[in-house]
């Protein structure tokens, strides 16, 4: 996807459509750094999400009347 956006930006610049080129480059910058930020924040997001997922799963299990976790099964 980024390669396609880079090509659109390059083509706009080559055709001297500089305002369109600028818009495509801003989009490229935003997508590139969104990926960098996500990669840097991913471990924190996973650590925050795991307890939440377990709590939601346990709520669903208890609402359906399914057996809970027994310490003897661990």
PyMOL Python script that loads the backbone (N, CA, C, O; Angstrom):
from pymol import cmd

cmd.read_pdbstr("""\
ATOM      1  N   UNK A   1       0.820  -1.185   0.000  1.00  0.00           N
ATOM      2  CA  UNK A   1       0.000   0.000   0.000  1.00  0.00           C
ATOM      3  C   UNK A   1       0.873   1.261   0.000  1.00  0.00           C
ATOM      4  O   UNK A   1       0.612   2.206  -0.744  1.00  0.00           O
ATOM      5  N   UNK A   2       1.912   1.263   0.844  1.00  0.00           N
ATOM      6  CA  UNK A   2       2.769   2.444   0.894  1.00  0.00           C
ATOM      7  C   UNK A   2       3.500   2.675  -0.418  1.00  0.00           C
ATOM      8  O   UNK A   2       3.726   3.815  -0.824  1.00  0.00           O
ATOM      9  N   UNK A   3       3.867   1.585  -1.077  1.00  0.00           N
ATOM     10  CA  UNK A   3       4.567   1.734  -2.354  1.00  0.00           C
ATOM     11  C   UNK A   3       3.657   2.421  -3.360  1.00  0.00           C
ATOM     12  O   UNK A   3       4.100   3.287  -4.114  1.00  0.00           O
ATOM     13  N   UNK A   4       2.386   2.036  -3.372  1.00  0.00           N
ATOM     14  CA  UNK A   4       1.434   2.654  -4.285  1.00  0.00           C
ATOM     15  C   UNK A   4       1.283   4.139  -3.981  1.00  0.00           C
ATOM     16  O   UNK A   4       1.233   4.955  -4.902  1.00  0.00           O
ATOM     17  N   UNK A   5       1.209   4.500  -2.703  1.00  0.00           N
ATOM     18  CA  UNK A   5       1.094   5.911  -2.341  1.00  0.00           C
ATOM     19  C   UNK A   5       2.347   6.685  -2.738  1.00  0.00           C
ATOM     20  O   UNK A   5       2.262   7.827  -3.189  1.00  0.00           O
ATOM     21  N   UNK A   6       3.515   6.053  -2.568  1.00  0.00           N
ATOM     22  CA  UNK A   6       4.748   6.710  -2.985  1.00  0.00           C
ATOM     23  C   UNK A   6       4.762   6.945  -4.492  1.00  0.00           C
ATOM     24  O   UNK A   6       5.212   7.990  -4.962  1.00  0.00           O
ATOM     25  N   UNK A   7       4.273   5.981  -5.231  1.00  0.00           N
ATOM     26  CA  UNK A   7       4.232   6.144  -6.688  1.00  0.00           C
ATOM     27  C   UNK A   7       3.275   7.253  -7.093  1.00  0.00           C
ATOM     28  O   UNK A   7       3.568   8.018  -8.013  1.00  0.00           O
ATOM     29  N   UNK A   8       2.134   7.351  -6.420  1.00  0.00           N
ATOM     30  CA  UNK A   8       1.194   8.435  -6.720  1.00  0.00           C
ATOM     31  C   UNK A   8       1.824   9.793  -6.411  1.00  0.00           C
ATOM     32  O   UNK A   8       1.648  10.746  -7.170  1.00  0.00           O
ATOM     33  N   UNK A   9       2.549   9.883  -5.311  1.00  0.00           N
ATOM     34  CA  UNK A   9       3.215  11.132  -4.947  1.00  0.00           C
ATOM     35  C   UNK A   9       4.307  11.471  -5.961  1.00  0.00           C
ATOM     36  O   UNK A   9       4.433  12.620  -6.385  1.00  0.00           O
ATOM     37  N   UNK A  10       5.084  10.480  -6.341  1.00  0.00           N
ATOM     38  CA  UNK A  10       6.165  10.691  -7.309  1.00  0.00           C
ATOM     39  C   UNK A  10       5.604  11.151  -8.653  1.00  0.00           C
ATOM     40  O   UNK A  10       6.123  12.082  -9.270  1.00  0.00           O
ATOM     41  N   UNK A  11       4.542  10.488  -9.096  1.00  0.00           N
ATOM     42  CA  UNK A  11       3.947  10.848 -10.388  1.00  0.00           C
ATOM     43  C   UNK A  11       3.395  12.274 -10.356  1.00  0.00           C
ATOM     44  O   UNK A  11       3.548  13.026 -11.318  1.00  0.00           O
ATOM     45  N   UNK A  12       2.754  12.637  -9.249  1.00  0.00           N
ATOM     46  CA  UNK A  12       2.224  13.994  -9.144  1.00  0.00           C
ATOM     47  C   UNK A  12       3.354  15.022  -9.205  1.00  0.00           C
ATOM     48  O   UNK A  12       3.205  16.065  -9.841  1.00  0.00           O
ATOM     49  N   UNK A  13       4.468  14.740  -8.557  1.00  0.00           N
ATOM     50  CA  UNK A  13       5.607  15.664  -8.589  1.00  0.00           C
ATOM     51  C   UNK A  13       6.199  15.753  -9.989  1.00  0.00           C
ATOM     52  O   UNK A  13       6.529  16.838 -10.466  1.00  0.00           O
ATOM     53  N   UNK A  14       6.330  14.605 -10.639  1.00  0.00           N
ATOM     54  CA  UNK A  14       6.894  14.595 -12.003  1.00  0.00           C
ATOM     55  C   UNK A  14       6.012  15.381 -12.975  1.00  0.00           C
ATOM     56  O   UNK A  14       6.505  15.991 -13.924  1.00  0.00           O
ATOM     57  N   UNK A  15       4.713  15.358 -12.727  1.00  0.00           N
ATOM     58  CA  UNK A  15       3.778  16.089 -13.592  1.00  0.00           C
ATOM     59  C   UNK A  15       3.546  17.515 -13.099  1.00  0.00           C
ATOM     60  O   UNK A  15       2.639  18.206 -13.564  1.00  0.00           O
ATOM     61  N   UNK A  16       4.385  17.947 -12.146  1.00  0.00           N
ATOM     62  CA  UNK A  16       4.389  19.307 -11.625  1.00  0.00           C
ATOM     63  C   UNK A  16       3.075  19.682 -10.934  1.00  0.00           C
ATOM     64  O   UNK A  16       2.678  20.848 -10.920  1.00  0.00           O
ATOM     65  N   UNK A  17       2.413  18.684 -10.368  1.00  0.00           N
ATOM     66  CA  UNK A  17       1.210  18.918  -9.558  1.00  0.00           C
ATOM     67  C   UNK A  17       1.658  18.860  -8.093  1.00  0.00           C
ATOM     68  O   UNK A  17       1.405  17.886  -7.384  1.00  0.00           O
ATOM     69  N   UNK A  18       2.324  19.926  -7.667  1.00  0.00           N
ATOM     70  CA  UNK A  18       3.009  19.917  -6.385  1.00  0.00           C
ATOM     71  C   UNK A  18       2.058  19.913  -5.185  1.00  0.00           C
ATOM     72  O   UNK A  18       2.379  19.332  -4.148  1.00  0.00           O
ATOM     73  N   UNK A  19       0.910  20.544  -5.311  1.00  0.00           N
ATOM     74  CA  UNK A  19      -0.027  20.523  -4.188  1.00  0.00           C
ATOM     75  C   UNK A  19      -0.583  19.116  -3.984  1.00  0.00           C
ATOM     76  O   UNK A  19      -0.767  18.680  -2.848  1.00  0.00           O
ATOM     77  N   UNK A  20      -0.851  18.402  -5.084  1.00  0.00           N
ATOM     78  CA  UNK A  20      -1.299  17.004  -4.979  1.00  0.00           C
ATOM     79  C   UNK A  20      -0.168  16.134  -4.419  1.00  0.00           C
ATOM     80  O   UNK A  20      -0.405  15.247  -3.599  1.00  0.00           O
ATOM     81  N   UNK A  21       1.064  16.399  -4.871  1.00  0.00           N
ATOM     82  CA  UNK A  21       2.233  15.683  -4.355  1.00  0.00           C
ATOM     83  C   UNK A  21       2.356  15.883  -2.838  1.00  0.00           C
ATOM     84  O   UNK A  21       2.602  14.934  -2.093  1.00  0.00           O
ATOM     85  N   UNK A  22       2.180  17.121  -2.402  1.00  0.00           N
ATOM     86  CA  UNK A  22       2.280  17.419  -0.977  1.00  0.00           C
ATOM     87  C   UNK A  22       1.220  16.650  -0.186  1.00  0.00           C
ATOM     88  O   UNK A  22       1.507  16.122   0.888  1.00  0.00           O
ATOM     89  N   UNK A  23       0.005  16.589  -0.713  1.00  0.00           N
ATOM     90  CA  UNK A  23      -1.067  15.853  -0.029  1.00  0.00           C
ATOM     91  C   UNK A  23      -0.724  14.366   0.069  1.00  0.00           C
ATOM     92  O   UNK A  23      -0.937  13.752   1.114  1.00  0.00           O
ATOM     93  N   UNK A  24      -0.195  13.780  -1.013  1.00  0.00           N
ATOM     94  CA  UNK A  24       0.167  12.360  -0.981  1.00  0.00           C
ATOM     95  C   UNK A  24       1.316  12.102  -0.012  1.00  0.00           C
ATOM     96  O   UNK A  24       1.341  11.072   0.662  1.00  0.00           O
ATOM     97  N   UNK A  25       2.264  13.030   0.061  1.00  0.00           N
ATOM     98  CA  UNK A  25       3.397  12.844   0.974  1.00  0.00           C
ATOM     99  C   UNK A  25       2.957  12.966   2.436  1.00  0.00           C
ATOM    100  O   UNK A  25       3.499  12.281   3.303  1.00  0.00           O
ATOM    101  N   UNK A  26       1.995  13.817   2.708  1.00  0.00           N
ATOM    102  CA  UNK A  26       1.460  13.888   4.079  1.00  0.00           C
ATOM    103  C   UNK A  26       0.787  12.577   4.433  1.00  0.00           C
ATOM    104  O   UNK A  26       0.937  12.086   5.552  1.00  0.00           O
ATOM    105  N   UNK A  27       0.044  12.001   3.488  1.00  0.00           N
ATOM    106  CA  UNK A  27      -0.581  10.694   3.735  1.00  0.00           C
ATOM    107  C   UNK A  27       0.482   9.617   3.974  1.00  0.00           C
ATOM    108  O   UNK A  27       0.345   8.789   4.874  1.00  0.00           O
ATOM    109  N   UNK A  28       1.541   9.638   3.157  1.00  0.00           N
ATOM    110  CA  UNK A  28       2.639   8.677   3.336  1.00  0.00           C
ATOM    111  C   UNK A  28       3.271   8.809   4.719  1.00  0.00           C
ATOM    112  O   UNK A  28       3.512   7.810   5.397  1.00  0.00           O
ATOM    113  N   UNK A  29       3.531  10.023   5.122  1.00  0.00           N
ATOM    114  CA  UNK A  29       4.138  10.271   6.429  1.00  0.00           C
ATOM    115  C   UNK A  29       3.232   9.733   7.541  1.00  0.00           C
ATOM    116  O   UNK A  29       3.698   9.059   8.460  1.00  0.00           O
ATOM    117  N   UNK A  30       1.944  10.035   7.448  1.00  0.00           N
ATOM    118  CA  UNK A  30       1.007   9.602   8.487  1.00  0.00           C
ATOM    119  C   UNK A  30       0.951   8.083   8.578  1.00  0.00           C
ATOM    120  O   UNK A  30       0.977   7.534   9.679  1.00  0.00           O
ATOM    121  N   UNK A  31       0.875   7.403   7.456  1.00  0.00           N
ATOM    122  CA  UNK A  31       0.800   5.935   7.478  1.00  0.00           C
ATOM    123  C   UNK A  31       2.108   5.303   7.937  1.00  0.00           C
ATOM    124  O   UNK A  31       2.093   4.313   8.668  1.00  0.00           O
ATOM    125  N   UNK A  32       3.229   5.861   7.519  1.00  0.00           N
ATOM    126  CA  UNK A  32       4.521   5.319   7.925  1.00  0.00           C
ATOM    127  C   UNK A  32       4.707   5.437   9.436  1.00  0.00           C
ATOM    128  O   UNK A  32       5.098   4.472  10.092  1.00  0.00           O
ATOM    129  N   UNK A  33       4.431   6.598   9.979  1.00  0.00           N
ATOM    130  CA  UNK A  33       4.643   6.779  11.405  1.00  0.00           C
ATOM    131  C   UNK A  33       3.546   6.168  12.255  1.00  0.00           C
ATOM    132  O   UNK A  33       3.753   5.923  13.443  1.00  0.00           O
ATOM    133  N   UNK A  34       2.387   5.919  11.672  1.00  0.00           N
ATOM    134  CA  UNK A  34       1.370   5.151  12.394  1.00  0.00           C
ATOM    135  C   UNK A  34       1.887   3.734  12.618  1.00  0.00           C
ATOM    136  O   UNK A  34       1.698   3.164  13.693  1.00  0.00           O
ATOM    137  N   UNK A  35       2.532   3.169  11.614  1.00  0.00           N
ATOM    138  CA  UNK A  35       3.093   1.826  11.749  1.00  0.00           C
ATOM    139  C   UNK A  35       4.224   1.808  12.781  1.00  0.00           C
ATOM    140  O   UNK A  35       4.324   0.871  13.573  1.00  0.00           O
ATOM    141  N   UNK A  36       5.063   2.826  12.775  1.00  0.00           N
ATOM    142  CA  UNK A  36       6.159   2.899  13.747  1.00  0.00           C
ATOM    143  C   UNK A  36       5.600   3.025  15.161  1.00  0.00           C
ATOM    144  O   UNK A  36       6.055   2.338  16.075  1.00  0.00           O
ATOM    145  N   UNK A  37       4.623   3.892  15.337  1.00  0.00           N
ATOM    146  CA  UNK A  37       4.026   4.098  16.656  1.00  0.00           C
ATOM    147  C   UNK A  37       3.337   2.833  17.138  1.00  0.00           C
ATOM    148  O   UNK A  37       3.463   2.460  18.305  1.00  0.00           O
ATOM    149  N   UNK A  38       2.613   2.173  16.252  1.00  0.00           N
ATOM    150  CA  UNK A  38       1.927   0.939  16.633  1.00  0.00           C
ATOM    151  C   UNK A  38       2.931  -0.122  17.052  1.00  0.00           C
ATOM    152  O   UNK A  38       2.716  -0.827  18.038  1.00  0.00           O
ATOM    153  N   UNK A  39       4.009  -0.238  16.321  1.00  0.00           N
ATOM    154  CA  UNK A  39       5.025  -1.231  16.659  1.00  0.00           C
ATOM    155  C   UNK A  39       5.663  -0.937  18.013  1.00  0.00           C
ATOM    156  O   UNK A  39       5.972  -1.860  18.766  1.00  0.00           O
ATOM    157  N   UNK A  40       5.861   0.329  18.323  1.00  0.00           N
ATOM    158  CA  UNK A  40       6.450   0.704  19.610  1.00  0.00           C
ATOM    159  C   UNK A  40       5.460   0.492  20.754  1.00  0.00           C
ATOM    160  O   UNK A  40       5.861   0.133  21.861  1.00  0.00           O
ATOM    161  N   UNK A  41       4.179   0.709  20.496  1.00  0.00           N
ATOM    162  CA  UNK A  41       3.166   0.626  21.550  1.00  0.00           C
ATOM    163  C   UNK A  41       2.564  -0.768  21.684  1.00  0.00           C
ATOM    164  O   UNK A  41       1.839  -1.031  22.644  1.00  0.00           O
ATOM    165  N   UNK A  42       2.844  -1.652  20.759  1.00  0.00           N
ATOM    166  CA  UNK A  42       2.199  -2.968  20.750  1.00  0.00           C
ATOM    167  C   UNK A  42       2.415  -3.771  22.029  1.00  0.00           C
ATOM    168  O   UNK A  42       1.446  -4.335  22.536  1.00  0.00           O
ATOM    169  N   UNK A  43       3.616  -3.858  22.580  1.00  0.00           N
ATOM    170  CA  UNK A  43       3.768  -4.630  23.828  1.00  0.00           C
ATOM    171  C   UNK A  43       2.899  -4.088  24.969  1.00  0.00           C
ATOM    172  O   UNK A  43       2.327  -4.859  25.740  1.00  0.00           O
ATOM    173  N   UNK A  44       2.807  -2.782  25.067  1.00  0.00           N
ATOM    174  CA  UNK A  44       1.979  -2.185  26.121  1.00  0.00           C
ATOM    175  C   UNK A  44       0.518  -2.496  25.870  1.00  0.00           C
ATOM    176  O   UNK A  44      -0.215  -2.835  26.799  1.00  0.00           O
ATOM    177  N   UNK A  45       0.087  -2.384  24.626  1.00  0.00           N
ATOM    178  CA  UNK A  45      -1.310  -2.674  24.303  1.00  0.00           C
ATOM    179  C   UNK A  45      -1.664  -4.128  24.588  1.00  0.00           C
ATOM    180  O   UNK A  45      -2.758  -4.420  25.069  1.00  0.00           O
ATOM    181  N   UNK A  46      -0.758  -5.023  24.297  1.00  0.00           N
ATOM    182  CA  UNK A  46      -1.007  -6.443  24.571  1.00  0.00           C
ATOM    183  C   UNK A  46      -1.123  -6.676  26.070  1.00  0.00           C
ATOM    184  O   UNK A  46      -2.012  -7.398  26.520  1.00  0.00           O
ATOM    185  N   UNK A  47      -0.234  -6.071  26.842  1.00  0.00           N
ATOM    186  CA  UNK A  47      -0.286  -6.241  28.295  1.00  0.00           C
ATOM    187  C   UNK A  47      -1.562  -5.669  28.895  1.00  0.00           C
ATOM    188  O   UNK A  47      -2.085  -6.206  29.872  1.00  0.00           O
ATOM    189  N   UNK A  48      -2.062  -4.589  28.322  1.00  0.00           N
ATOM    190  CA  UNK A  48      -3.304  -4.002  28.816  1.00  0.00           C
ATOM    191  C   UNK A  48      -4.525  -4.792  28.359  1.00  0.00           C
ATOM    192  O   UNK A  48      -5.531  -4.843  29.067  1.00  0.00           O
ATOM    193  N   UNK A  49      -4.445  -5.397  27.202  1.00  0.00           N
ATOM    194  CA  UNK A  49      -5.585  -6.080  26.629  1.00  0.00           C
ATOM    195  C   UNK A  49      -5.794  -7.477  27.199  1.00  0.00           C
ATOM    196  O   UNK A  49      -6.935  -7.929  27.301  1.00  0.00           O
ATOM    197  N   UNK A  50      -4.737  -8.163  27.568  1.00  0.00           N
ATOM    198  CA  UNK A  50      -4.869  -9.536  28.057  1.00  0.00           C
ATOM    199  C   UNK A  50      -5.751  -9.658  29.293  1.00  0.00           C
ATOM    200  O   UNK A  50      -6.659 -10.489  29.296  1.00  0.00           O
ATOM    201  N   UNK A  51      -5.529  -8.873  30.341  1.00  0.00           N
ATOM    202  CA  UNK A  51      -6.423  -8.991  31.506  1.00  0.00           C
ATOM    203  C   UNK A  51      -7.867  -8.658  31.158  1.00  0.00           C
ATOM    204  O   UNK A  51      -8.789  -9.297  31.664  1.00  0.00           O
ATOM    205  N   UNK A  52      -8.068  -7.671  30.305  1.00  0.00           N
ATOM    206  CA  UNK A  52      -9.415  -7.301  29.889  1.00  0.00           C
ATOM    207  C   UNK A  52     -10.095  -8.471  29.178  1.00  0.00           C
ATOM    208  O   UNK A  52     -11.260  -8.762  29.447  1.00  0.00           O
ATOM    209  N   UNK A  53      -9.391  -9.134  28.288  1.00  0.00           N
ATOM    210  CA  UNK A  53      -9.958 -10.270  27.554  1.00  0.00           C
ATOM    211  C   UNK A  53     -10.319 -11.413  28.497  1.00  0.00           C
ATOM    212  O   UNK A  53     -11.358 -12.053  28.341  1.00  0.00           O
ATOM    213  N   UNK A  54      -9.460 -11.660  29.467  1.00  0.00           N
ATOM    214  CA  UNK A  54      -9.730 -12.741  30.414  1.00  0.00           C
ATOM    215  C   UNK A  54     -10.959 -12.415  31.254  1.00  0.00           C
ATOM    216  O   UNK A  54     -11.791 -13.289  31.498  1.00  0.00           O
ATOM    217  N   UNK A  55     -11.081 -11.170  31.697  1.00  0.00           N
ATOM    218  CA  UNK A  55     -12.245 -10.766  32.493  1.00  0.00           C
ATOM    219  C   UNK A  55     -13.519 -10.909  31.679  1.00  0.00           C
ATOM    220  O   UNK A  55     -14.513 -11.436  32.178  1.00  0.00           O
ATOM    221  N   UNK A  56     -13.509 -10.451  30.440  1.00  0.00           N
ATOM    222  CA  UNK A  56     -14.692 -10.573  29.577  1.00  0.00           C
ATOM    223  C   UNK A  56     -15.036 -12.040  29.352  1.00  0.00           C
ATOM    224  O   UNK A  56     -16.210 -12.408  29.386  1.00  0.00           O
ATOM    225  N   UNK A  57     -14.041 -12.873  29.125  1.00  0.00           N
ATOM    226  CA  UNK A  57     -14.292 -14.304  28.925  1.00  0.00           C
ATOM    227  C   UNK A  57     -14.924 -14.920  30.167  1.00  0.00           C
ATOM    228  O   UNK A  57     -15.868 -15.702  30.058  1.00  0.00           O
ATOM    229  N   UNK A  58     -14.411 -14.573  31.349  1.00  0.00           N
ATOM    230  CA  UNK A  58     -14.968 -15.129  32.585  1.00  0.00           C
ATOM    231  C   UNK A  58     -16.400 -14.641  32.824  1.00  0.00           C
ATOM    232  O   UNK A  58     -17.233 -15.396  33.327  1.00  0.00           O
ATOM    233  N   UNK A  59     -16.688 -13.413  32.475  1.00  0.00           N
ATOM    234  CA  UNK A  59     -18.059 -12.907  32.593  1.00  0.00           C
ATOM    235  C   UNK A  59     -18.995 -13.692  31.676  1.00  0.00           C
ATOM    236  O   UNK A  59     -20.085 -14.088  32.089  1.00  0.00           O
ATOM    237  N   UNK A  60     -18.572 -13.915  30.439  1.00  0.00           N
ATOM    238  CA  UNK A  60     -19.398 -14.683  29.505  1.00  0.00           C
ATOM    239  C   UNK A  60     -19.609 -16.113  29.996  1.00  0.00           C
ATOM    240  O   UNK A  60     -20.708 -16.659  29.889  1.00  0.00           O
ATOM    241  N   UNK A  61     -18.561 -16.709  30.529  1.00  0.00           N
ATOM    242  CA  UNK A  61     -18.663 -18.084  31.040  1.00  0.00           C
ATOM    243  C   UNK A  61     -19.642 -18.143  32.202  1.00  0.00           C
ATOM    244  O   UNK A  61     -20.480 -19.042  32.258  1.00  0.00           O
ATOM    245  N   UNK A  62     -19.548 -17.203  33.125  1.00  0.00           N
ATOM    246  CA  UNK A  62     -20.444 -17.243  34.292  1.00  0.00           C
ATOM    247  C   UNK A  62     -21.881 -16.939  33.902  1.00  0.00           C
ATOM    248  O   UNK A  62     -22.800 -17.522  34.478  1.00  0.00           O
ATOM    249  N   UNK A  63     -22.108 -16.047  32.942  1.00  0.00           N
ATOM    250  CA  UNK A  63     -23.471 -15.742  32.498  1.00  0.00           C
ATOM    251  C   UNK A  63     -24.135 -16.936  31.824  1.00  0.00           C
ATOM    252  O   UNK A  63     -25.354 -17.092  31.894  1.00  0.00           O
ATOM    253  N   UNK A  64     -23.358 -17.754  31.192  1.00  0.00           N
ATOM    254  CA  UNK A  64     -23.910 -18.929  30.502  1.00  0.00           C
ATOM    255  C   UNK A  64     -23.996 -20.137  31.413  1.00  0.00           C
ATOM    256  O   UNK A  64     -24.435 -21.206  30.990  1.00  0.00           O
ATOM    257  N   UNK A  65     -23.586 -19.978  32.643  1.00  0.00           N
ATOM    258  CA  UNK A  65     -23.674 -21.083  33.593  1.00  0.00           C
ATOM    259  C   UNK A  65     -22.664 -22.182  33.354  1.00  0.00           C
ATOM    260  O   UNK A  65     -22.869 -23.316  33.785  1.00  0.00           O
ATOM    261  N   UNK A  66     -21.595 -21.869  32.686  1.00  0.00           N
ATOM    262  CA  UNK A  66     -20.550 -22.860  32.425  1.00  0.00           C
ATOM    263  C   UNK A  66     -19.660 -22.981  33.648  1.00  0.00           C
ATOM    264  O   UNK A  66     -19.600 -22.056  34.458  1.00  0.00           O
ATOM    265  N   UNK A  67     -18.970 -24.096  33.797  1.00  0.00           N
ATOM    266  CA  UNK A  67     -18.132 -24.271  34.983  1.00  0.00           C
ATOM    267  C   UNK A  67     -16.960 -23.291  34.992  1.00  0.00           C
ATOM    268  O   UNK A  67     -16.339 -23.034  33.961  1.00  0.00           O
ATOM    269  N   UNK A  68     -16.673 -22.752  36.173  1.00  0.00           N
ATOM    270  CA  UNK A  68     -15.553 -21.837  36.336  1.00  0.00           C
ATOM    271  C   UNK A  68     -14.252 -22.593  36.495  1.00  0.00           C
ATOM    272  O   UNK A  68     -14.226 -23.823  36.445  1.00  0.00           O
ATOM    273  N   UNK A  69     -13.195 -21.868  36.682  1.00  0.00           N
ATOM    274  CA  UNK A  69     -11.873 -22.460  36.864  1.00  0.00           C
ATOM    275  C   UNK A  69     -11.759 -22.967  38.284  1.00  0.00           C
ATOM    276  O   UNK A  69     -12.050 -22.244  39.237  1.00  0.00           O
ATOM    277  N   UNK A  70     -11.331 -24.219  38.424  1.00  0.00           N
ATOM    278  CA  UNK A  70     -11.046 -24.794  39.755  1.00  0.00           C
ATOM    279  C   UNK A  70      -9.549 -24.902  39.884  1.00  0.00           C
ATOM    280  O   UNK A  70      -8.859 -25.250  38.926  1.00  0.00           O
ATOM    281  N   UNK A  71      -9.053 -24.609  41.043  1.00  0.00           N
ATOM    282  CA  UNK A  71      -7.604 -24.643  41.251  1.00  0.00           C
ATOM    283  C   UNK A  71      -7.052 -26.055  41.056  1.00  0.00           C
ATOM    284  O   UNK A  71      -5.879 -26.204  40.713  1.00  0.00           O
ATOM    285  N   UNK A  72      -7.864 -27.096  41.264  1.00  0.00           N
ATOM    286  CA  UNK A  72      -7.378 -28.469  41.093  1.00  0.00           C
ATOM    287  C   UNK A  72      -7.128 -28.812  39.627  1.00  0.00           C
ATOM    288  O   UNK A  72      -6.386 -29.748  39.330  1.00  0.00           O
ATOM    289  N   UNK A  73      -7.748 -28.055  38.698  1.00  0.00           N
ATOM    290  CA  UNK A  73      -7.551 -28.340  37.271  1.00  0.00           C
ATOM    291  C   UNK A  73      -6.319 -27.644  36.723  1.00  0.00           C
ATOM    292  O   UNK A  73      -5.863 -27.960  35.624  1.00  0.00           O
ATOM    293  N   UNK A  74      -5.776 -26.697  37.483  1.00  0.00           N
ATOM    294  CA  UNK A  74      -4.603 -25.965  36.987  1.00  0.00           C
ATOM    295  C   UNK A  74      -3.371 -26.721  37.209  1.00  0.00           C
ATOM    296  O   UNK A  74      -2.288 -26.256  36.854  1.00  0.00           O
TER     297      UNK A  74
END
""", "prot")
cmd.dss("prot")
cmd.show_as("cartoon", "prot")
cmd.util.cbc("prot")
cmd.orient("prot")
